[in-house]
Amino acid sequence: QVQLVESGGGSVQAGGSLKLSCAVSPVSGDRYIHYCMAWFRQAPGKEREKVATIRTPSIPPYYHDSVKGRFTVSRDNAKNMLFLEMNDLKPEDSAVYYCAAGPLGTSCSNYWGQGTQVTVSS
């Protein structure tokens, strides 16, 4: 079982920034670089949505239209870490943010973290 632990959530005012982190513990014998990684979010009363994914260096990251130009996903393969830098935050970005992982070539959602709350006030 892959272990995922998010951190970095909090409360900010609109226009502010936050950086989320996710520490990844691969399945024994596997390597972090073999995983597709993603950030999802879920606001109250709404379905969970994929915010960003990052796979291999040769594949451009995916971003949900609502966060393009404001959010940046990155990974540190040497430290088994995933990041989501969020700038120009809007109240509609408020949600629980989840780190997720899966084998390369999948939807990056086989394994999930516990989530971290992001609240943006106007």
Salt bridges, closest charged atoms under 4 A:
ASP30 OD1 - HIS34 ND1 2.80
GLU49 OE2 - ARG41 NE 2.62
GLU49 OE1 - HIS64 NE2 3.58
ASP65 OD1 - LYS68 NZ 3.01
ASP88 OD2 - LYS90 NZ 3.71
ASP93 OD1 - ARG41 NH1 2.97
ASP93 OD2 - ARG70 NH1 2.72
